[in-house]
Amino acid sequence: MTALTCTQHPQYLSDLQEAIEHIRACHLSSITRPYRPGTVDTHGHMWYCWACESRSLKDHRSFDLNEAMWEHLRSRHRDIVNCIVPYEDFDEI
């Protein structure tokens, strides 16, 4: 994946993990992670979305991979994720 940036908070985001962490910190507080970036909990989950129910009606959705969380954000929270663009497409940094 190419480097990314945020159109609202211009900064270099080197990969999906940094982009999701930026969204969590600056745009969508209902996204959490179990520990520090890149670590998993005892269930193998890296990310949680507390804004969405799971298919089994749990009060959250959990994701094992950065790519899975990114796809969830793109499909369910597109209005927020639209601020993340490829770094080379953004000239204001």
Gaussian input, Z-matrix of N, CA and C with variables (Angstrom, degrees):
# hf/3-21g

backbone

0 1
 N
 C     1     B1
 C     2     B2     1     A1
 N     3     B3     2     A2     1     D1
 C     4     B4     3     A3     2     D2
 C     5     B5     4     A4     3     D3
 N     6     B6     5     A5     4     D4
 C     7     B7     6     A6     5     D5
 C     8     B8     7     A7     6     D6
 N     9     B9     8     A8     7     D7
 C    10    B10     9     A9     8     D8
 C    11    B11    10    A10     9     D9
 N    12    B12    11    A11    10    D10
 C    13    B13    12    A12    11    D11
 C    14    B14    13    A13    12    D12
 N    15    B15    14    A14    13    D13
 C    16    B16    15    A15    14    D14
 C    17    B17    16    A16    15    D15
 N    18    B18    17    A17    16    D16
 C    19    B19    18    A18    17    D17
 C    20    B20    19    A19    18    D18
 N    21    B21    20    A20    19    D19
 C    22    B22    21    A21    20    D20
 C    23    B23    22    A22    21    D21
 N    24    B24    23    A23    22    D22
 C    25    B25    24    A24    23    D23
 C    26    B26    25    A25    24    D24
 N    27    B27    26    A26    25    D25
 C    28    B28    27    A27    26    D26
 C    29    B29    28    A28    27    D27
 N    30    B30    29    A29    28    D28
 C    31    B31    30    A30    29    D29
 C    32    B32    31    A31    30    D30
 N    33    B33    32    A32    31    D31
 C    34    B34    33    A33    32    D32
 C    35    B35    34    A34    33    D33
 N    36    B36    35    A35    34    D34
 C    37    B37    36    A36    35    D35
 C    38    B38    37    A37    36    D36
 N    39    B39    38    A38    37    D37
 C    40    B40    39    A39    38    D38
 C    41    B41    40    A40    39    D39
 N    42    B42    41    A41    40    D40
 C    43    B43    42    A42    41    D41
 C    44    B44    43    A43    42    D42
 N    45    B45    44    A44    43    D43
 C    46    B46    45    A45    44    D44
 C    47    B47    46    A46    45    D45
 N    48    B48    47    A47    46    D46
 C    49    B49    48    A48    47    D47
 C    50    B50    49    A49    48    D48
 N    51    B51    50    A50    49    D49
 C    52    B52    51    A51    50    D50
 C    53    B53    52    A52    51    D51
 N    54    B54    53    A53    52    D52
 C    55    B55    54    A54    53    D53
 C    56    B56    55    A55    54    D54
 N    57    B57    56    A56    55    D55
 C    58    B58    57    A57    56    D56
 C    59    B59    58    A58    57    D57
 N    60    B60    59    A59    58    D58
 C    61    B61    60    A60    59    D59
 C    62    B62    61    A61    60    D60
 N    63    B63    62    A62    61    D61
 C    64    B64    63    A63    62    D62
 C    65    B65    64    A64    63    D63
 N    66    B66    65    A65    64    D64
 C    67    B67    66    A66    65    D65
 C    68    B68    67    A67    66    D66
 N    69    B69    68    A68    67    D67
 C    70    B70    69    A69    68    D68
 C    71    B71    70    A70    69    D69
 N    72    B72    71    A71    70    D70
 C    73    B73    72    A72    71    D71
 C    74    B74    73    A73    72    D72
 N    75    B75    74    A74    73    D73
 C    76    B76    75    A75    74    D74
 C    77    B77    76    A76    75    D75
 N    78    B78    77    A77    76    D76
 C    79    B79    78    A78    77    D77
 C    80    B80    79    A79    78    D78
 N    81    B81    80    A80    79    D79
 C    82    B82    81    A81    80    D80
 C    83    B83    82    A82    81    D81
 N    84    B84    83    A83    82    D82
 C    85    B85    84    A84    83    D83
 C    86    B86    85    A85    84    D84
 N    87    B87    86    A86    85    D85
 C    88    B88    87    A87    86    D86
 C    89    B89    88    A88    87    D87
 N    90    B90    89    A89    88    D88
 C    91    B91    90    A90    89    D89
 C    92    B92    91    A91    90    D90
 N    93    B93    92    A92    91    D91
 C    94    B94    93    A93    92    D92
 C    95    B95    94    A94    93    D93
 N    96    B96    95    A95    94    D94
 C    97    B97    96    A96    95    D95
 C    98    B98    97    A97    96    D96
 N    99    B99    98    A98    97    D97
 C   100   B100    99    A99    98    D98
 C   101   B101   100   A100    99    D99
 N   102   B102   101   A101   100   D100
 C   103   B103   102   A102   101   D101
 C   104   B104   103   A103   102   D102
 N   105   B105   104   A104   103   D103
 C   106   B106   105   A105   104   D104
 C   107   B107   106   A106   105   D105
 N   108   B108   107   A107   106   D106
 C   109   B109   108   A108   107   D107
 C   110   B110   109   A109   108   D108
 N   111   B111   110   A110   109   D109
 C   112   B112   111   A111   110   D110
 C   113   B113   112   A112   111   D111
 N   114   B114   113   A113   112   D112
 C   115   B115   114   A114   113   D113
 C   116   B116   115   A115   114   D114
 N   117   B117   116   A116   115   D115
 C   118   B118   117   A117   116   D116
 C   119   B119   118   A118   117   D117
 N   120   B120   119   A119   118   D118
 C   121   B121   120   A120   119   D119
 C   122   B122   121   A121   120   D120
 N   123   B123   122   A122   121   D121
 C   124   B124   123   A123   122   D122
 C   125   B125   124   A124   123   D123
 N   126   B126   125   A125   124   D124
 C   127   B127   126   A126   125   D125
 C   128   B128   127   A127   126   D126
 N   129   B129   128   A128   127   D127
 C   130   B130   129   A129   128   D128
 C   131   B131   130   A130   129   D129
 N   132   B132   131   A131   130   D130
 C   133   B133   132   A132   131   D131
 C   134   B134   133   A133   132   D132
 N   135   B135   134   A134   133   D133
 C   136   B136   135   A135   134   D134
 C   137   B137   136   A136   135   D135
 N   138   B138   137   A137   136   D136
 C   139   B139   138   A138   137   D137
 C   140   B140   139   A139   138   D138
 N   141   B141   140   A140   139   D139
 C   142   B142   141   A141   140   D140
 C   143   B143   142   A142   141   D141
 N   144   B144   143   A143   142   D142
 C   145   B145   144   A144   143   D143
 C   146   B146   145   A145   144   D144
 N   147   B147   146   A146   145   D145
 C   148   B148   147   A147   146   D146
 C   149   B149   148   A148   147   D147
 N   150   B150   149   A149   148   D148
 C   151   B151   150   A150   149   D149
 C   152   B152   151   A151   150   D150
 N   153   B153   152   A152   151   D151
 C   154   B154   153   A153   152   D152
 C   155   B155   154   A154   153   D153
 N   156   B156   155   A155   154   D154
 C   157   B157   156   A156   155   D155
 C   158   B158   157   A157   156   D156
 N   159   B159   158   A158   157   D157
 C   160   B160   159   A159   158   D158
 C   161   B161   160   A160   159   D159
 N   162   B162   161   A161   160   D160
 C   163   B163   162   A162   161   D161
 C   164   B164   163   A163   162   D162
 N   165   B165   164   A164   163   D163
 C   166   B166   165   A165   164   D164
 C   167   B167   166   A166   165   D165
 N   168   B168   167   A167   166   D166
 C   169   B169   168   A168   167   D167
 C   170   B170   169   A169   168   D168
 N   171   B171   170   A170   169   D169
 C   172   B172   171   A171   170   D170
 C   173   B173   172   A172   171   D171
 N   174   B174   173   A173   172   D172
 C   175   B175   174   A174   173   D173
 C   176   B176   175   A175   174   D174
 N   177   B177   176   A176   175   D175
 C   178   B178   177   A177   176   D176
 C   179   B179   178   A178   177   D177
 N   180   B180   179   A179   178   D178
 C   181   B181   180   A180   179   D179
 C   182   B182   181   A181   180   D180
 N   183   B183   182   A182   181   D181
 C   184   B184   183   A183   182   D182
 C   185   B185   184   A184   183   D183
 N   186   B186   185   A185   184   D184
 C   187   B187   186   A186   185   D185
 C   188   B188   187   A187   186   D186
 N   189   B189   188   A188   187   D187
 C   190   B190   189   A189   188   D188
 C   191   B191   190   A190   189   D189
 N   192   B192   191   A191   190   D190
 C   193   B193   192   A192   191   D191
 C   194   B194   193   A193   192   D192
 N   195   B195   194   A194   193   D193
 C   196   B196   195   A195   194   D194
 C   197   B197   196   A196   195   D195
 N   198   B198   197   A197   196   D196
 C   199   B199   198   A198   197   D197
 C   200   B200   199   A199   198   D198
 N   201   B201   200   A200   199   D199
 C   202   B202   201   A201   200   D200
 C   203   B203   202   A202   201   D201
 N   204   B204   203   A203   202   D202
 C   205   B205   204   A204   203   D203
 C   206   B206   205   A205   204   D204
 N   207   B207   206   A206   205   D205
 C   208   B208   207   A207   206   D206
 C   209   B209   208   A208   207   D207
 N   210   B210   209   A209   208   D208
 C   211   B211   210   A210   209   D209
 C   212   B212   211   A211   210   D210
 N   213   B213   212   A212   211   D211
 C   214   B214   213   A213   212   D212
 C   215   B215   214   A214   213   D213
 N   216   B216   215   A215   214   D214
 C   217   B217   216   A216   215   D215
 C   218   B218   217   A217   216   D216
 N   219   B219   218   A218   217   D217
 C   220   B220   219   A219   218   D218
 C   221   B221   220   A220   219   D219
 N   222   B222   221   A221   220   D220
 C   223   B223   222   A222   221   D221
 C   224   B224   223   A223   222   D222
 N   225   B225   224   A224   223   D223
 C   226   B226   225   A225   224   D224
 C   227   B227   226   A226   225   D225
 N   228   B228   227   A227   226   D226
 C   229   B229   228   A228   227   D227
 C   230   B230   229   A229   228   D228
 N   231   B231   230   A230   229   D229
 C   232   B232   231   A231   230   D230
 C   233   B233   232   A232   231   D231
 N   234   B234   233   A233   232   D232
 C   235   B235   234   A234   233   D233
 C   236   B236   235   A235   234   D234
 N   237   B237   236   A236   235   D235
 C   238   B238   237   A237   236   D236
 C   239   B239   238   A238   237   D237
 N   240   B240   239   A239   238   D238
 C   241   B241   240   A240   239   D239
 C   242   B242   241   A241   240   D240
 N   243   B243   242   A242   241   D241
 C   244   B244   243   A243   242   D242
 C   245   B245   244   A244   243   D243
 N   246   B246   245   A245   244   D244
 C   247   B247   246   A246   245   D245
 C   248   B248   247   A247   246   D246
 N   249   B249   248   A248   247   D247
 C   250   B250   249   A249   248   D248
 C   251   B251   250   A250   249   D249
 N   252   B252   251   A251   250   D250
 C   253   B253   252   A252   251   D251
 C   254   B254   253   A253   252   D252
 N   255   B255   254   A254   253   D253
 C   256   B256   255   A255   254   D254
 C   257   B257   256   A256   255   D255
 N   258   B258   257   A257   256   D256
 C   259   B259   258   A258   257   D257
 C   260   B260   259   A259   258   D258
 N   261   B261   260   A260   259   D259
 C   262   B262   261   A261   260   D260
 C   263   B263   262   A262   261   D261
 N   264   B264   263   A263   262   D262
 C   265   B265   264   A264   263   D263
 C   266   B266   265   A265   264   D264
 N   267   B267   266   A266   265   D265
 C   268   B268   267   A267   266   D266
 C   269   B269   268   A268   267   D267
 N   270   B270   269   A269   268   D268
 C   271   B271   270   A270   269   D269
 C   272   B272   271   A271   270   D270
 N   273   B273   272   A272   271   D271
 C   274   B274   273   A273   272   D272
 C   275   B275   274   A274   273   D273
 N   276   B276   275   A275   274   D274
 C   277   B277   276   A276   275   D275
 C   278   B278   277   A277   276   D276

   B1=1.4527
   B2=1.5237
   B3=1.2987
   B4=1.4576
   B5=1.5188
   B6=1.3068
   B7=1.4587
   B8=1.5252
   B9=1.3211
   B10=1.4566
   B11=1.5171
   B12=1.3247
   B13=1.4519
   B14=1.5205
   B15=1.3168
   B16=1.4583
   B17=1.5231
   B18=1.3204
   B19=1.4613
   B20=1.5234
   B21=1.3262
   B22=1.4616
   B23=1.5272
   B24=1.3073
   B25=1.4694
   B26=1.5247
   B27=1.3146
   B28=1.4703
   B29=1.5311
   B30=1.3085
   B31=1.4559
   B32=1.5170
   B33=1.3024
   B34=1.4613
   B35=1.5223
   B36=1.3225
   B37=1.4611
   B38=1.5268
   B39=1.3165
   B40=1.4660
   B41=1.5207
   B42=1.3389
   B43=1.4622
   B44=1.5263
   B45=1.3309
   B46=1.4643
   B47=1.5161
   B48=1.3194
   B49=1.4588
   B50=1.5238
   B51=1.3226
   B52=1.4653
   B53=1.5207
   B54=1.3238
   B55=1.4637
   B56=1.5268
   B57=1.3281
   B58=1.4640
   B59=1.5226
   B60=1.3151
   B61=1.4642
   B62=1.5282
   B63=1.3297
   B64=1.4661
   B65=1.5299
   B66=1.3302
   B67=1.4671
   B68=1.5190
   B69=1.3356
   B70=1.4699
   B71=1.5199
   B72=1.3118
   B73=1.4644
   B74=1.5260
   B75=1.3276
   B76=1.4689
   B77=1.5218
   B78=1.3241
   B79=1.4588
   B80=1.5224
   B81=1.3176
   B82=1.4636
   B83=1.5272
   B84=1.3183
   B85=1.4654
   B86=1.5267
   B87=1.3279
   B88=1.4635
   B89=1.5290
   B90=1.3316
   B91=1.4633
   B92=1.5259
   B93=1.3152
   B94=1.4631
   B95=1.5190
   B96=1.3090
   B97=1.4580
   B98=1.5180
   B99=1.3232
   B100=1.4557
   B101=1.5301
   B102=1.3097
   B103=1.4571
   B104=1.5144
   B105=1.2986
   B106=1.4672
   B107=1.5295
   B108=1.3176
   B109=1.4685
   B110=1.5248
   B111=1.3328
   B112=1.4566
   B113=1.5088
   B114=1.3276
   B115=1.4588
   B116=1.5232
   B117=1.3126
   B118=1.4607
   B119=1.5227
   B120=1.3403
   B121=1.4585
   B122=1.5310
   B123=1.3178
   B124=1.4666
   B125=1.5252
   B126=1.3279
   B127=1.4655
   B128=1.5241
   B129=1.3245
   B130=1.4538
   B131=1.5166
   B132=1.3337
   B133=1.4646
   B134=1.5270
   B135=1.3360
   B136=1.4700
   B137=1.5218
   B138=1.3273
   B139=1.4595
   B140=1.5225
   B141=1.3406
   B142=1.4570
   B143=1.5178
   B144=1.3213
   B145=1.4615
   B146=1.5226
   B147=1.3253
   B148=1.4573
   B149=1.5258
   B150=1.3237
   B151=1.4675
   B152=1.5274
   B153=1.3254
   B154=1.4657
   B155=1.5235
   B156=1.3288
   B157=1.4582
   B158=1.5243
   B159=1.3175
   B160=1.4632
   B161=1.5239
   B162=1.3117
   B163=1.4692
   B164=1.5265
   B165=1.3295
   B166=1.4679
   B167=1.5278
   B168=1.3324
   B169=1.4674
   B170=1.5235
   B171=1.3256
   B172=1.4614
   B173=1.5204
   B174=1.3144
   B175=1.4668
   B176=1.5235
   B177=1.3341
   B178=1.4631
   B179=1.5258
   B180=1.3164
   B181=1.4642
   B182=1.5193
   B183=1.3139
   B184=1.4602
   B185=1.5221
   B186=1.3426
   B187=1.4606
   B188=1.5194
   B189=1.3351
   B190=1.4581
   B191=1.5242
   B192=1.3199
   B193=1.4641
   B194=1.5189
   B195=1.3300
   B196=1.4620
   B197=1.5240
   B198=1.3274
   B199=1.4608
   B200=1.5248
   B201=1.3200
   B202=1.4682
   B203=1.5257
   B204=1.3218
   B205=1.4628
   B206=1.5197
   B207=1.3279
   B208=1.4669
   B209=1.5292
   B210=1.3318
   B211=1.4712
   B212=1.5245
   B213=1.3275
   B214=1.4683
   B215=1.5281
   B216=1.3219
   B217=1.4647
   B218=1.5263
   B219=1.3139
   B220=1.4681
   B221=1.5249
   B222=1.3222
   B223=1.4628
   B224=1.5270
   B225=1.3245
   B226=1.4680
   B227=1.5243
   B228=1.3289
   B229=1.4689
   B230=1.5266
   B231=1.3152
   B232=1.4685
   B233=1.5260
   B234=1.3245
   B235=1.4634
   B236=1.5221
   B237=1.3080
   B238=1.4681
   B239=1.5262
   B240=1.3137
   B241=1.4627
   B242=1.5270
   B243=1.3180
   B244=1.4661
   B245=1.5236
   B246=1.3226
   B247=1.4648
   B248=1.5312
   B249=1.3257
   B250=1.4652
   B251=1.5266
   B252=1.3201
   B253=1.4693
   B254=1.5283
   B255=1.3367
   B256=1.4679
   B257=1.5242
   B258=1.3044
   B259=1.4642
   B260=1.5205
   B261=1.3208
   B262=1.4676
   B263=1.5296
   B264=1.3411
   B265=1.4652
   B266=1.5225
   B267=1.3209
   B268=1.4626
   B269=1.5175
   B270=1.3194
   B271=1.4648
   B272=1.5202
   B273=1.3239
   B274=1.4598
   B275=1.5197
   B276=1.3065
   B277=1.4719
   B278=1.5054
   A1=108.94
   A2=115.93
   A3=120.66
   A4=110.51
   A5=115.75
   A6=121.02
   A7=109.42
   A8=115.54
   A9=122.11
   A10=110.25
   A11=115.98
   A12=122.05
   A13=108.50
   A14=116.08
   A15=122.58
   A16=108.38
   A17=117.10
   A18=120.20
   A19=112.04
   A20=118.22
   A21=121.89
   A22=112.89
   A23=116.98
   A24=123.18
   A25=107.52
   A26=118.46
   A27=120.90
   A28=112.92
   A29=115.30
   A30=122.41
   A31=108.34
   A32=115.95
   A33=122.70
   A34=108.90
   A35=117.17
   A36=123.39
   A37=106.66
   A38=116.96
   A39=120.53
   A40=114.90
   A41=118.19
   A42=119.80
   A43=110.70
   A44=116.07
   A45=120.87
   A46=112.32
   A47=117.28
   A48=119.81
   A49=110.90
   A50=117.59
   A51=120.64
   A52=111.25
   A53=117.77
   A54=120.71
   A55=110.88
   A56=117.44
   A57=120.71
   A58=109.99
   A59=117.37
   A60=120.86
   A61=110.24
   A62=117.57
   A63=121.00
   A64=110.68
   A65=116.82
   A66=120.00
   A67=109.96
   A68=117.16
   A69=121.35
   A70=111.39
   A71=116.74
   A72=121.20
   A73=113.24
   A74=117.51
   A75=119.98
   A76=115.73
   A77=118.72
   A78=119.53
   A79=115.49
   A80=118.85
   A81=121.04
   A82=109.41
   A83=116.14
   A84=120.53
   A85=112.99
   A86=118.37
   A87=120.18
   A88=112.75
   A89=117.45
   A90=121.68
   A91=107.33
   A92=116.08
   A93=119.95
   A94=109.26
   A95=114.90
   A96=122.26
   A97=106.70
   A98=118.50
   A99=119.79
   A100=113.72
   A101=118.00
   A102=121.35
   A103=108.24
   A104=117.55
   A105=120.09
   A106=109.52
   A107=118.22
   A108=120.28
   A109=112.31
   A110=114.91
   A111=120.79
   A112=115.53
   A113=118.65
   A114=120.59
   A115=109.82
   A116=116.25
   A117=121.62
   A118=109.95
   A119=115.64
   A120=119.95
   A121=109.72
   A122=117.41
   A123=121.04
   A124=112.86
   A125=117.68
   A126=121.56
   A127=112.08
   A128=117.64
   A129=121.49
   A130=114.38
   A131=116.98
   A132=120.90
   A133=111.26
   A134=115.23
   A135=121.83
   A136=112.19
   A137=117.68
   A138=122.51
   A139=110.69
   A140=115.03
   A141=122.11
   A142=109.31
   A143=116.50
   A144=121.89
   A145=106.80
   A146=116.39
   A147=122.01
   A148=111.87
   A149=117.77
   A150=121.26
   A151=111.52
   A152=117.82
   A153=121.70
   A154=110.71
   A155=116.22
   A156=120.81
   A157=109.77
   A158=115.48
   A159=119.92
   A160=109.75
   A161=115.91
   A162=120.33
   A163=111.48
   A164=116.52
   A165=120.31
   A166=111.43
   A167=116.62
   A168=125.27
   A169=114.14
   A170=117.46
   A171=119.75
   A172=107.68
   A173=117.42
   A174=121.21
   A175=113.23
   A176=117.23
   A177=120.99
   A178=109.89
   A179=115.25
   A180=122.57
   A181=106.67
   A182=117.60
   A183=121.59
   A184=109.41
   A185=114.98
   A186=121.14
   A187=110.01
   A188=115.56
   A189=121.91
   A190=113.31
   A191=117.63
   A192=121.99
   A193=110.80
   A194=115.97
   A195=120.38
   A196=110.54
   A197=116.78
   A198=121.18
   A199=111.61
   A200=117.36
   A201=120.91
   A202=110.65
   A203=117.02
   A204=120.16
   A205=110.28
   A206=117.32
   A207=121.48
   A208=110.52
   A209=117.25
   A210=120.66
   A211=110.90
   A212=117.33
   A213=120.66
   A214=110.30
   A215=116.78
   A216=120.21
   A217=110.90
   A218=116.96
   A219=120.48
   A220=111.93
   A221=118.01
   A222=119.55
   A223=113.22
   A224=118.35
   A225=120.79
   A226=114.27
   A227=117.77
   A228=121.60
   A229=110.09
   A230=116.07
   A231=122.04
   A232=112.46
   A233=117.77
   A234=120.13
   A235=112.24
   A236=117.31
   A237=121.56
   A238=110.68
   A239=117.05
   A240=122.02
   A241=112.38
   A242=118.00
   A243=120.76
   A244=113.10
   A245=118.71
   A246=121.19
   A247=111.99
   A248=118.13
   A249=121.98
   A250=108.43
   A251=116.13
   A252=121.96
   A253=109.05
   A254=117.06
   A255=119.06
   A256=110.87
   A257=116.22
   A258=122.19
   A259=112.18
   A260=117.63
   A261=120.21
   A262=112.38
   A263=118.23
   A264=121.29
   A265=112.93
   A266=118.06
   A267=121.63
   A268=108.93
   A269=116.94
   A270=122.03
   A271=115.22
   A272=119.69
   A273=120.68
   A274=114.78
   A275=118.80
   A276=120.06
   A277=109.41
   D1=144.08
   D2=179.16
   D3=-78.24
   D4=164.98
   D5=176.46
   D6=-65.06
   D7=152.12
   D8=-176.54
   D9=-125.31
   D10=169.23
   D11=172.31
   D12=-149.81
   D13=167.76
   D14=177.96
   D15=-108.37
   D16=131.49
   D17=-179.56
   D18=-72.23
   D19=-20.12
   D20=-179.90
   D21=-93.70
   D22=-29.84
   D23=-179.83
   D24=-132.16
   D25=76.71
   D26=-172.90
   D27=-55.62
   D28=118.30
   D29=174.40
   D30=-162.86
   D31=156.53
   D32=-179.87
   D33=-78.28
   D34=125.03
   D35=176.40
   D36=-118.69
   D37=110.96
   D38=-169.15
   D39=-73.88
   D40=-22.30
   D41=-177.06
   D42=-158.66
   D43=-178.61
   D44=-179.17
   D45=-61.00
   D46=-40.67
   D47=-179.53
   D48=-58.95
   D49=-44.81
   D50=177.43
   D51=-65.45
   D52=-37.90
   D53=179.11
   D54=-65.34
   D55=-44.40
   D56=178.94
   D57=-66.07
   D58=-41.13
   D59=177.58
   D60=-61.15
   D61=-40.29
   D62=177.22
   D63=-63.35
   D64=-44.94
   D65=178.02
   D66=-60.17
   D67=-42.80
   D68=178.75
   D69=-61.05
   D70=-44.79
   D71=-174.93
   D72=-76.36
   D73=-32.19
   D74=-170.62
   D75=-115.74
   D76=-18.62
   D77=-170.55
   D78=-127.67
   D79=-34.23
   D80=-171.53
   D81=-141.20
   D82=91.64
   D83=-175.00
   D84=-69.51
   D85=-11.51
   D86=178.55
   D87=-78.81
   D88=-2.62
   D89=172.53
   D90=-90.32
   D91=130.38
   D92=176.07
   D93=-134.16
   D94=166.71
   D95=173.61
   D96=-130.41
   D97=154.28
   D98=-174.89
   D99=-68.36
   D100=-37.49
   D101=-176.90
   D102=-141.23
   D103=-134.72
   D104=177.16
   D105=-82.64
   D106=163.09
   D107=-177.76
   D108=-54.65
   D109=137.15
   D110=176.35
   D111=90.76
   D112=-7.52
   D113=179.42
   D114=-101.90
   D115=156.86
   D116=-179.08
   D117=-116.44
   D118=158.82
   D119=176.18
   D120=-87.54
   D121=-172.47
   D122=-176.89
   D123=-67.47
   D124=-15.99
   D125=176.68
   D126=-93.69
   D127=-3.68
   D128=-178.91
   D129=88.03
   D130=12.21
   D131=-177.70
   D132=-90.60
   D133=139.61
   D134=177.15
   D135=-102.01
   D136=-29.88
   D137=-174.05
   D138=-138.98
   D139=151.61
   D140=173.19
   D141=-130.95
   D142=143.93
   D143=171.69
   D144=-118.36
   D145=110.49
   D146=-178.03
   D147=-87.09
   D148=-2.28
   D149=178.01
   D150=-85.26
   D151=-12.18
   D152=-174.75
   D153=-125.95
   D154=141.24
   D155=173.27
   D156=-82.24
   D157=152.05
   D158=175.67
   D159=-82.62
   D160=171.04
   D161=177.90
   D162=-62.11
   D163=-27.78
   D164=178.98
   D165=-91.23
   D166=16.15
   D167=176.61
   D168=66.33
   D169=23.63
   D170=169.70
   D171=-69.15
   D172=160.18
   D173=-176.29
   D174=-80.97
   D175=14.23
   D176=179.16
   D177=-158.57
   D178=166.30
   D179=170.76
   D180=-112.63
   D181=141.95
   D182=179.08
   D183=-121.98
   D184=149.77
   D185=-173.85
   D186=-136.92
   D187=136.59
   D188=-177.08
   D189=-91.80
   D190=-18.27
   D191=-176.15
   D192=-131.39
   D193=150.45
   D194=174.94
   D195=-57.87
   D196=-41.07
   D197=-178.28
   D198=-62.76
   D199=-38.84
   D200=178.78
   D201=-66.84
   D202=-41.78
   D203=177.78
   D204=-64.84
   D205=-41.78
   D206=179.68
   D207=-60.85
   D208=-44.70
   D209=178.28
   D210=-62.47
   D211=-39.53
   D212=176.29
   D213=-61.65
   D214=-47.06
   D215=179.70
   D216=-60.91
   D217=-42.04
   D218=-179.89
   D219=-66.13
   D220=-33.39
   D221=-177.66
   D222=-88.86
   D223=-33.96
   D224=-174.64
   D225=-106.76
   D226=-19.16
   D227=-176.41
   D228=-132.80
   D229=40.41
   D230=-175.18
   D231=-56.05
   D232=-38.01
   D233=-178.65
   D234=-59.86
   D235=-30.21
   D236=178.89
   D237=-84.90
   D238=-42.81
   D239=-175.31
   D240=-71.20
   D241=-20.74
   D242=-179.47
   D243=-59.85
   D244=-18.10
   D245=178.37
   D246=-77.26
   D247=-11.22
   D248=178.67
   D249=-93.42
   D250=119.26
   D251=-176.73
   D252=-130.97
   D253=161.02
   D254=174.18
   D255=-57.58
   D256=139.37
   D257=-176.28
   D258=-56.31
   D259=-41.37
   D260=-176.31
   D261=-70.63
   D262=-15.31
   D263=178.65
   D264=-87.38
   D265=-1.59
   D266=-174.59
   D267=-120.45
   D268=120.38
   D269=-172.50
   D270=-99.17
   D271=-2.82
   D272=-171.49
   D273=-92.17
   D274=9.74
   D275=-179.30
   D276=-87.85

